[in-house]
Amino acid sequence: MANEGGGTIISDENGITTICVPRRDSYLRSLGIWVGDNPFDFVIPVTLFQISIFIIVSRVLYILLRPLSTPKFVCYVLGGILVGPSIMGDRIFEVVYPPIQSPILFLLGRIGAAYSVFFIVLKMDIVPTIKAAKKYWKLGSIPFFCSLIVMYTITHHTSLDYRGRLKQPNIHCWTSFSVVSDFLMELNLITTELGQIALSTAVVTEISQWIMLLFYLMKTNTLRFSFSHLGLIAAFLMFLCFVVRPIMKVIIKRTPKGEPVKQGYVIMVLLGVIAMATISDIIGITFIMGPTLYGLFIPNGPPLATTIVERTEVVISEIMMPFFYLTLGTTTRISRITDKYWFQNLIIEAVVLAGVATRVVLTMVIGMTHNIRCKHGFILGLMMSIEGILDLILFHGMMRFRLFEDYIYVILELHALLITAISAPLIKVLYKHHHRISKEPSAHEGRVRTIQSTSLTSKVTIISCIHQEANVHSMIGLLEALNTSQESPLFVHVIHLVELFGKSAPILLPLKKQNHKKKAAGASSSSINYHETNHIMRAFENYSRNSTAGNVNVLSYVNVAPYKIMHASVCNLADQKSVPLILVPFYEHHQIINSHDATFIRDLNISFQQNARCTVGILVDRYSTLFLNASSSCFHVAIFFIGGQDDREALALGLRMLDRTSIKVTLLQFILQHHNDNNNLSSSPGLNSNNNRQEAEEEEEAQRILDECLVDEFKGKMIVQNNADFCEIVVEDSIGVLEAIRGMEMEVYDLVVVGKRHQFMSITDEEMMDFMENADQLGVIGDMLASTEFYAGKISLLVMQCGGKKALDKKTSTNRGLKF
């Protein structure tokens, strides 16, 4: 028995707790300290105080541990422990957590957990991942079952018994697909090759776990109870399948394309979470299974799941879910694991660690059969061993059902924190984002693919990225200009880039042609429902069938990912297919999409330029005139050439266009008379030594020779072809180049192609960032040509950059030219 300000706690020998409180008119709110009320005797002020101190403590922990790549989950659980009895002590804990408020805290924690699990499941797209998981069934099943056998063997031989009710240690080797997905998302590894393997492996493991749990329940219960229990579950599933899901489809059908779901429907769906939790608790499958199954049967993606996630996820994750972490903290008493049973505690931890070690080792061994290096197999094993919120919900529920003692729960909770806190920074340090993780090296590993290295008589593989339908005509017009002959067919990988909403795992999904005719945009085998994808892919397929100049083969994809990591899967595809050119559209704040999206797309284009191991072209065509001009009998292209690898890529593209007689290409070469002086003035003090100066001169001479060779090739074309023209423009310096361009009659050109960086100019992008809005992605000249103040922005422009900035930093470190 314990007396507290909020009442009296009485616990009997069976562990049943009774709370006795004095009778009052209201326990919800106080009248204030001025009338003698103690705020901690009332529910509302004490609840607000609890959530406030938890949010402050957890946020401070996250800021302090963020440099170590510590997941938010670890910070939140640690925050709950810090504001619990383990740190506060019993006297302060009894004041901050009065007995009268404990049922309210427990209820809010359960509601927060139910909604959190619902959102986790709602963002999952299981079907494509299950299809990809077939390849890695051994990685998902064998380590799980072997770790289970090892843990069971140790448990059996040490006579470890959790209150005599649970002898199966499978809960300690549990792997949740949603936990792994959120973990990889937070570490920005979900679009990497190893991240995709981890997701597929987690799906196989989770299926194996549920099969194992089903057999265990049937073994430990009578046949009648098992079948009646399974019958209730089957009835619940049928209700979700034949009643709930059709209702959700009706909601989606009534929502206009491109519009969010009405607020009334969103509220109805959210109230359904509470209803499903109540039903599942009544039929005996725990309150958490209802929201889990409910989320699985709701169609994910836009418009329904997207609207729900956008409007309510922040409130649930940042306001409601902390109540569950507080509940965990109040039931965690670290002193319990040291007061007694210390030998039992060591055995439990040994069992769990043995299971983790077995899983990691077997993942490394089996990974070798999939050509995965041992280092990456070790990292994959760590990814499969992490634990998250779903694991703690399971442990906490089992403790409340008295399936094991509370000290065992504390051990398992601390183990989950420890393994996740160690795995996160270890994975971040060991796994650098390599393009290939297998033992088999890529044919282009260590090389940057370029247009110059692509033969004029071989096929040209291009990746064309599309954000919305407004990009289609411009991109088709550019492809038509590049489609020059039957001897050099185009293989175009068209990727519809969709920002990730309502899903947990980003996907790059190839789409079959027959699926485009179906109602849902995307593959019929998945739950993707992006209506715009259907129109985009149909337009490119029509172009492929009707192109007269040469063969065009279109391969369609949809890439659903956050803008921050959207480039990774596209760059990986470019490496796998040996693509020399990626085309992306250009956006500004005042264009069709909102300024928020325009900012992210701008950063996305820069990420393409920095990370792609091939040439990246940014297409500027505000008024979609390129499509009409490319279809005309005479298409005029201008190539601005100053010098350097980006300009050579622009010229190589122009040389390819010359094979089509209806396209006229004009090469405008700018000769700078005083570029040497400018380069010397812009050189850093580190280049003053004779050795560095000599290296710089050798590099500059090598670049000049490459420039002259390509220009001579173009001049040679002029002798035998009538659609090539050359003009040499001599200027004083870099400023003279900009002035000469401003004085040109640009309206005669249907397309202008220019490199982003230039070899023999002294102005840097850092110097011009304050004056030019888009110099970081278009370069100084590209920004000037794309400006709305220059010919009202009507110029169609293609800005080329050779290879990723990171891949070329070493090669260009001695070039003091214009690098934007």
LOKOLRO-887771 format. One record per residue (C-alpha): x, y, z. Coordinates in steps of 0.05 Angstrom, whole numbers, padded with zeros to 5 digits, always signed. Layout:
BEGIN
XYZ ...
//
This chain:
BEGIN
+00000+00000+00000 +00025+00070-00017 -00007+00137-00001 +00000+00193-00051 -00029+00262-00062 -00074+00235-00117 -00099+00173-00079 -00078+00106-00051 -00048+00047-00090 -00064-00023-00065 -00031-00084-00098 -00050-00155-00079 -00010-00218-00084 -00036-00233-00154 -00008-00169-00182 -00076-00134-00188 -00070-00060-00173 -00128-00020-00142 -00127+00056-00140 -00169+00089-00085 -00179+00164-00091 -00218+00213-00047 -00285+00236-00074 -00285+00304-00108 -00329+00341-00156 -00276+00343-00210 -00207+00313-00221 -00197+00341-00290 -00176+00413-00278 -00156+00454-00219 -00180+00523-00201 -00108+00547-00193 -00055+00551-00140 -00086+00616-00115 -00144+00577-00084 -00099+00524-00054 -00104+00470-00108 -00043+00427-00122 -00037+00421-00199 -00008+00351-00193 -00073+00327-00162 -00111+00341-00227 -00109+00304-00293 -00103+00361-00344 -00045+00401-00314 -00005+00339-00296 -00015+00309-00365 +00007+00373-00399 +00068+00376-00354 +00087+00304-00369 +00083+00312-00444 +00121+00378-00441 +00180+00351-00403 +00183+00289-00447 +00184+00329-00512 +00238+00375-00485 +00282+00318-00460 +00274+00275-00522 +00288+00333-00569 +00351+00352-00530 +00374+00280-00534 +00361+00278-00609 +00401+00342-00620 +00459+00315-00578 +00459+00245-00609 +00444+00265-00681 +00518+00269-00700 +00523+00195-00683 +00466+00178-00731 +00424+00156-00672 +00352+00141-00694 +00294+00181-00665 +00266+00117-00636 +00326+00110-00589 +00321+00183-00567 +00247+00177-00552 +00254+00113-00512 +00313+00142-00473 +00272+00205-00461 +00216+00162-00432 +00266+00127-00386 +00297+00193-00363 +00229+00221-00342 +00209+00155-00310 +00222+00124-00241 +00291+00098-00261 +00321+00168-00260 +00270+00210-00222 +00267+00165-00161 +00204+00142-00127 +00189+00206-00089 +00190+00252-00149 +00157+00200-00193 +00098+00194-00145 +00088+00269-00150 +00095+00276-00226 +00054+00212-00241 -00004+00211-00191 -00046+00147-00190 -00109+00184-00210 -00078+00202-00277 -00046+00134-00293 -00108+00106-00329 -00111+00169-00372 -00038+00163-00390 -00046+00089-00405 -00106+00103-00451 -00071+00160-00488 -00010+00116-00497 -00052+00060-00527 -00087+00108-00574 -00020+00137-00596 +00008+00068-00608 -00053+00047-00648 -00049+00107-00693 +00026+00101-00700 +00021+00029-00723 -00036+00048-00770 +00007+00101-00804 +00067+00054-00809 +00024+00001-00843 -00013+00052-00886 +00053+00075-00917 +00073+00004-00936 +00067-00022-01007 +00076-00096-00996 +00060-00126-01065 +00120-00101-01105 +00167-00116-01047 +00140-00187-01040 +00152-00199-01114 +00224-00174-01107 +00232-00216-01044 +00227-00282-01081 +00299-00276-01101 +00322-00269-01029 +00280-00321-00994 +00342-00356-00967 +00368-00291-00936 +00302-00280-00901 +00283-00349-00877 +00347-00389-00862 +00379-00338-00814 +00313-00329-00777 +00299-00403-00766 +00372-00418-00748 +00375-00361-00698 +00309-00387-00669 +00338-00457-00662 +00401-00430-00628 +00361-00388-00579 +00313-00445-00564 +00371-00493-00552 +00405-00446-00503 +00339-00432-00468 +00324-00507-00461 +00393-00526-00434 +00395-00469-00384 +00323-00483-00361 +00305-00411-00374 +00230-00402-00363 +00189-00338-00367 +00138-00354-00312 +00128-00423-00343 +00084-00394-00398 +00130-00376-00454 +00187-00421-00474 +00191-00401-00547 +00243-00346-00555 +00220-00326-00625 +00200-00256-00601 +00273-00240-00591 +00292-00252-00664 +00232-00214-00692 +00244-00171-00753 +00191-00121-00776 +00189-00096-00847 +00162-00029-00825 +00216-00020-00772 +00271-00036-00822 +00239+00010-00873 +00235+00069-00825 +00306+00056-00802 +00334+00056-00873 +00293+00118-00890 +00323+00155-00831 +00394+00136-00851 +00380+00155-00924 +00397+00084-00948 +00330+00059-00971 +00341+00071-01045 +00410+00039-01045 +00419-00031-01072 +00434-00059-01002 +00373-00022-00975 +00327-00054-01026 +00357-00123-01010 +00344-00109-00936 +00271-00092-00949 +00261-00156-00990 +00295-00197-00936 +00253-00166-00881 +00188-00184-00918 +00210-00257-00923 +00230-00258-00849 +00164-00227-00826 +00123-00278-00866 +00165-00334-00834 +00152-00304-00766 +00077-00303-00774 +00076-00374-00799 +00117-00395-00739 +00072-00357-00691 +00009-00389-00722 +00036-00459-00711 +00057-00442-00640 -00013-00416-00622 -00045-00479-00651 +00004-00523-00612 -00006-00489-00545 -00082-00485-00547 -00138-00535-00556 -00163-00550-00626 -00231-00521-00612 -00203-00457-00584 -00154-00450-00642 -00208-00458-00695 -00257-00412-00660 -00201-00360-00652 -00181-00367-00725 -00254-00363-00745 -00262-00296-00711 -00199-00271-00745 -00224-00296-00813 -00291-00260-00802 -00254-00196-00784 -00211-00202-00846 -00273-00214-00890 -00305-00152-00860 -00244-00111-00877 -00240-00140-00947 -00313-00138-00968 -00339-00079-00929 -00283-00031-00909 -00240-00034-00972 -00300-00023-01020 -00319+00038-00979 -00249+00065-00986 -00252+00054-01061 -00317+00093-01065 -00283+00151-01028 -00226+00150-01078 -00274+00146-01136 -00313+00207-01111 -00250+00248-01103 -00233+00289-01166 -00166+00273-01198 -00110+00315-01169 -00152+00338-01110 -00144+00318-01036 -00197+00276-01001 -00251+00315-00965 -00241+00329-00891 -00303+00289-00872 -00276+00226-00904 -00208+00236-00870 -00242+00241-00802 -00284+00179-00816 -00222+00138-00834 -00185+00162-00772 -00244+00144-00727 -00242+00076-00759 -00174+00064-00726 -00206+00067-00657 -00264+00023-00680 -00217-00030-00708 -00174-00029-00645 -00237-00040-00603 -00262-00098-00647 -00194-00133-00648 -00189-00126-00572 -00258-00156-00563 -00244-00217-00606 -00178-00229-00569 -00124-00211-00620 -00100-00150-00581 -00117-00078-00596 -00057-00067-00640 -00076-00119-00693 -00140-00081-00712 -00104-00018-00736 -00051-00061-00769 -00100-00100-00812 -00142-00037-00823 -00082+00000-00853 -00065-00059-00898 -00135-00059-00930 -00136+00016-00944 -00109+00032-01014 -00044+00069-01004 -00016+00125-01046 -00057+00185-01070 -00109+00209-01059 -00134+00176-00995 -00071+00153-00959 -00032+00214-00983 -00083+00262-00954 -00087+00225-00888 -00012+00224-00879 -00002+00296-00898 -00055+00323-00851 -00047+00281-00789 +00019+00243-00786 +00057+00300-00752 +00004+00307-00697 +00004+00232-00685 +00079+00222-00685 +00098+00285-00646 +00039+00293-00598 +00002+00227-00589 +00059+00177-00595 +00099+00210-00538 +00045+00186-00490 +00063+00114-00508 +00137+00128-00495 +00117+00158-00429 +00079+00094-00413 +00141+00054-00429 +00183+00099-00385 +00136+00092-00325 +00139+00016-00329 +00215+00014-00337 +00253+00007-00272 +00325-00008-00286 +00337-00026-00213 +00295-00089-00223 +00349-00122-00265 +00402-00111-00210 +00361-00124-00148 +00352-00199-00161 +00359-00255-00211 +00425-00227-00238 +00446-00295-00264 +00378-00303-00299 +00389-00234-00330 +00457-00254-00358 +00426-00316-00389 +00370-00277-00422 +00419-00227-00452 +00464-00285-00475 +00405-00317-00509 +00387-00253-00546 +00459-00238-00566 +00468-00309-00591 +00408-00301-00636 +00435-00235-00664 +00504-00264-00676 +00475-00326-00710 +00432-00282-00756 +00490-00236-00775 +00539-00294-00789 +00488-00333-00831 +00469-00271-00869 +00542-00261-00887 +00549-00334-00909 +00484-00338-00949 +00497-00269-00978 +00558-00297-01012 +00512-00341-01054 +00480-00276-01079 +00548-00246-01096 +00544-00200-01036 +00611-00182-01004 +00623-00205-00933 +00626-00133-00909 +00559-00117-00938 +00531-00183-00913 +00552-00162-00843 +00517-00095-00853 +00455-00131-00879 +00455-00175-00817 +00457-00113-00773 +00398-00084-00811 +00358-00147-00799 +00374-00145-00724 +00350-00075-00708 +00288-00066-00666 +00236-00011-00663 +00170+00012-00636 +00132-00050-00657 +00179-00094-00618 +00169-00052-00555 +00094-00054-00564 +00099-00130-00567 +00144-00134-00506 +00101-00086-00465 +00037-00123-00482 +00067-00190-00463 +00090-00161-00397 +00020-00135-00382 -00009-00203-00399 +00041-00232-00347 +00075-00275-00399 +00141-00256-00367 +00166-00215-00308 +00176-00140-00312 +00251-00146-00303 +00254-00188-00367 +00216-00133-00403 +00269-00083-00379 +00325-00127-00406 +00291-00134-00473 +00277-00059-00477 +00349-00042-00461 +00373-00093-00511 +00329-00062-00565 +00359+00006-00549 +00430-00020-00548 +00428-00060-00613 +00394-00003-00651 +00439+00051-00622 +00501+00012-00640 +00478-00013-00708 +00458+00056-00735 +00526+00091-00732 +00562+00026-00749 +00521+00018-00813 +00530+00091-00830 +00606+00085-00823 +00616+00018-00857 +00568+00027-00915 +00587+00082-00962 +00538+00088-01019 +00571+00046-01073 +00535+00036-01138 +00546-00039-01137 +00553-00083-01075 +00564-00150-01107 +00630-00183-01121 +00620-00177-01195 +00648-00110-01219 +00609-00067-01266 +00634-00059-01337 +00636+00016-01325 +00660+00016-01253 +00706+00075-01241 +00689+00108-01308 +00644+00166-01326 +00599+00150-01386 +00594+00206-01438 +00562+00223-01504 +00632+00229-01533 +00647+00156-01517 +00583+00132-01550 +00591+00109-01622 +00550+00146-01675 +00529+00079-01705 +00508+00044-01641 +00445+00049-01599 +00438+00108-01551 +00409+00095-01483 +00377+00155-01449 +00340+00164-01383 +00285+00216-01389 +00256+00241-01323 +00186+00270-01320 +00152+00306-01262 +00084+00321-01294 +00048+00321-01360 +00073+00391-01376 +00143+00362-01386 +00121+00310-01438 +00119+00352-01502 +00186+00386-01487 +00221+00320-01473 +00191+00286-01535 +00214+00345-01577 +00285+00338-01551 +00285+00262-01563 +00260+00274-01634 +00320+00320-01646 +00366+00265-01619 +00332+00210-01660 +00375+00218-01722 +00380+00152-01760 +00361+00079-01763 +00433+00059-01750 +00432+00092-01682 +00365+00075-01648 +00343+00107-01583 +00329+00066-01521 +00293+00113-01474 +00279+00096-01401 +00222+00143-01384 +00216+00153-01308 +00156+00188-01277 +00183+00220-01213 +00131+00221-01158 +00143+00249-01089 +00135+00197-01035 +00069+00204-00996 +00031+00149-00961 +00085+00097-00970 +00141+00072-00927 +00189+00043-00979 +00209+00083-01041 +00204+00043-01105 +00230+00045-01176 +00179+00001-01211 +00182-00018-01285 +00114-00015-01319 +00091-00063-01372 +00059-00033-01434 -00006-00072-01427 -00016-00045-01358 -00021+00027-01383 -00089+00012-01413 -00116-00006-01346 -00152+00041-01301 -00098+00049-01250 -00036+00083-01274 +00022+00037-01263 +00028-00037-01257 -00034-00077-01242 +00006-00121-01196 +00019-00065-01148 -00023-00017-01109 +00004+00045-01145 -00052+00091-01166 -00020+00152-01200 -00068+00174-01254 -00018+00221-01287 +00030+00163-01300 -00019+00132-01348 -00023+00194-01393 +00052+00206-01391 +00071+00136-01411 +00018+00132-01465 +00045+00196-01497 +00115+00167-01500 +00090+00101-01528 +00052+00138-01582 +00115+00175-01600 +00153+00109-01602 +00104+00080-01652 +00098+00141-01696 +00170+00164-01700 +00194+00166-01772 +00267+00186-01766 +00293+00125-01728 +00274+00069-01681 +00253+00091-01611 +00244+00039-01556 +00209+00064-01494 +00216+00030-01426 +00170+00059-01373 +00182+00067-01298 +00151+00102-01239 +00198+00126-01184 +00163+00140-01118 +00211+00170-01067 +00225+00233-01027 +00258+00287-01068 +00319+00284-01022 +00337+00213-01044 +00299+00208-01110 +00363+00214-01151 +00395+00152-01120 +00351+00100-01154 +00355+00136-01221 +00431+00139-01217 +00433+00065-01199 +00390+00049-01260 +00437+00090-01303 +00496+00049-01278 +00461-00017-01289 +00440+00001-01360 +00505+00038-01378 +00466+00101-01394 +00509+00160-01420 +00456+00214-01414 +00403+00232-01362 +00352+00286-01382 +00315+00324-01328 +00267+00383-01334 +00280+00452-01304 +00231+00487-01257 +00225+00556-01226 +00183+00581-01168 +00132+00616-01211 +00117+00557-01256 +00059+00508-01253 +00078+00472-01189 +00081+00508-01123 +00145+00542-01099 +00154+00489-01044 +00160+00433-01096 +00202+00477-01142 +00254+00485-01087 +00258+00409-01078 +00263+00397-01153 +00319+00448-01158 +00357+00410-01104 +00340+00345-01140 +00372+00370-01205 +00434+00390-01167 +00437+00321-01136 +00434+00290-01205 +00492+00333-01227 +00533+00316-01166 +00521+00241-01163 +00508+00215-01233 +00567+00179-01265 +00544+00201-01334 +00525+00266-01369 +00465+00303-01342 +00424+00349-01386 +00375+00400-01356 +00322+00421-01406 +00293+00491-01402 +00230+00500-01445 +00181+00545-01410 +00130+00550-01466 +00137+00478-01494 +00158+00505-01563 +00211+00452-01572 +00160+00398-01592 +00130+00440-01648 +00198+00463-01674 +00228+00393-01674 +00171+00369-01718 +00183+00424-01770 +00222+00415-01834 +00280+00457-01809 +00305+00454-01737 +00362+00501-01718 +00409+00484-01661 +00464+00529-01632 +00523+00501-01593 +00559+00551-01549 +00631+00527-01541 +00684+00558-01495 +00723+00497-01474 +00722+00440-01423 +00689+00373-01415 +00618+00400-01408 +00624+00440-01472 +00652+00379-01507 +00590+00340-01486 +00547+00394-01516 +00586+00392-01581 +00584+00315-01582 +00508+00320-01578 +00509+00369-01636 +00552+00323-01678 +00500+00268-01668 +00444+00315-01690 +00481+00329-01756 +00463+00260-01781 +00393+00285-01792 +00389+00331-01853 +00329+00370-01827 +00370+00394-01767 +00419+00451-01777 +00474+00457-01724 +00514+00521-01714 +00577+00518-01671 +00594+00584-01638 +00664+00580-01609 +00687+00636-01563 +00761+00651-01561 +00785+00686-01498 +00848+00728-01510 +00866+00739-01437 +00843+00675-01404 +00914+00659-01379 +00918+00722-01338 +00850+00711-01310 +00867+00640-01290 +00930+00664-01255 +00891+00716-01217 +00838+00666-01195 +00888+00613-01174 +00892+00597-01101 +00957+00604-01062 +00964+00528-01061 +00980+00530-01135 +01039+00578-01131 +01091+00523-01127 +01126+00504-01192 +01101+00432-01189 +01028+00452-01181 +01035+00505-01235 +01065+00454-01282 +01009+00405-01269 +00958+00459-01281 +00991+00477-01347 +00993+00404-01369 +00920+00394-01352 +00901+00458-01389 +00940+00436-01450 +00907+00368-01449 +00838+00400-01445 +00856+00446-01503 +00878+00388-01546 +00813+00351-01533 +00773+00414-01549 +00810+00424-01615 +00801+00351-01636 +00726+00355-01627 +00721+00423-01661 +00762+00396-01719 +00714+00337-01725 +00656+00386-01730 +00693+00427-01783 +00705+00363-01822 +00629+00351-01822 +00620+00420-01854 +00658+00397-01915 +00611+00340-01932 +00546+00365-01901 +00505+00428-01914 +00471+00430-01847 +00533+00449-01807 +00557+00520-01794 +00615+00548-01754 +00627+00617-01724 +00688+00639-01684 +00678+00697-01636 +00739+00730-01605 +00728+00766-01539 +00773+00798-01488 +00753+00760-01425 +00697+00724-01390 +00654+00788-01386 +00663+00794-01461 +00631+00725-01471 +00569+00747-01433 +00565+00813-01472 +00573+00777-01539 +00517+00729-01523 +00471+00787-01503 +00483+00819-01571 +00462+00757-01611 +00397+00746-01647 +00374+00685-01608 +00305+00679-01638 +00333+00644-01699 +00353+00583-01657 +00302+00530-01638 +00349+00500-01586 +00412+00524-01552 +00460+00473-01522 +00513+00497-01473 +00558+00466-01421 +00549+00483-01348 +00623+00492-01331 +00677+00521-01377 +00752+00513-01379 +00778+00582-01396 +00735+00630-01357 +00752+00664-01291 +00683+00678-01263 +00662+00627-01211 +00592+00605-01193 +00604+00626-01120 +00616+00697-01144 +00552+00698-01186 +00504+00663-01137 +00483+00731-01107 +00465+00757-01177 +00440+00695-01213 +00386+00652-01183 +00400+00587-01220 +00475+00590-01231 +00485+00529-01186 +00446+00483-01233 +00451+00519-01301 +00518+00554-01296 +00529+00628-01309 +00516+00626-01384 +00458+00577-01377 +00426+00621-01324 +00432+00682-01368 +00402+00646-01428 +00345+00618-01385 +00329+00684-01352 +00261+00714-01367 +00296+00781-01378 +00333+00750-01437 +00286+00745-01497 +00227+00739-01447 +00251+00669-01429 +00228+00640-01495 +00294+00606-01511 +00294+00530-01508 +00358+00511-01473 +00395+00447-01456 +00451+00452-01404 +00501+00395-01403 +00546+00371-01347 +00595+00314-01357 +00595+00265-01299 +00582+00278-01226 +00617+00334-01191 +00641+00285-01138 +00669+00238-01191 +00706+00294-01226 +00732+00335-01168 +00801+00304-01172 +00806+00314-01246 +00784+00387-01245 +00819+00409-01181 +00873+00443-01221 +00824+00477-01269 +00810+00548-01246 +00757+00559-01298 +00683+00572-01292 +00655+00513-01254 +00580+00517-01248 
//
